[in-house]
Amino acid sequence: MIESENPYQAPLESGFPCATPHGETFDTSAFVAWTFVFAANLIVPLLFGWGLTQDHGRTGRLVALVGFLGAGCAFCLSRPIAARKSIAGSVITGVSQVFPILHIISGEITLEITLRFGFVVINDASPMGHDVSGEAEGFLLTLIVGCTLLVCAAGAGQLLGFLLPASWLIRNSDKVLSTNPQPHS
């Protein structure tokens, strides 16, 4: 029996970088890109949303933001190819802040949802006319806005995946691993 045909044989040293469970390689550049794109996408939401929250509500917002940053890094680790597409879409979402229609609509939808369920209280003394003072309320507000923007970014990234050449979004090592490489002898 030939060694390469033995299904019980341990894999040989391949010389490829560490692969994820999905056969993709660890992508350091995706981590760096995600961190920068994440920070760039915070400009308008923090500009408008920070004044809406008070005291502990800001703590809830910060916890949600750290969660989004960590979830994005985990996504880069577990699915680097899909993460690169989402990062490309996040660039579009970030650039759209020049005319922040998407961000404002997302914030208004979130405010309406949270007002209807009683998580946000109307307060005329507050600079924004609303009061978000609890950790849970700040967390929920940030979670809804963040998820809305991430869905838009992921959709834009998938669209870019169809429109752009694959070489722009997939690294050479990802292509090699996805075609079932042969080990070096």
WONORGI-V911113 format. One line per field, one symbol per residue. burial: + if it has 16 or more other ideal C-beta (glycine too) atoms within 10 Angstrom, else -. Layout:
# WONORGI-V911113
burial->???
This chain:
# WONORGI-V911113
burial->-------------------+---++-+--++-++--++--++-++--++--+++--++-++-+++--+---++-++--++++++++++++++++-++--+-++--++--++--+----++-----+---++++++-++++++++++-+++-+++-++--++-------+++-++--+--------
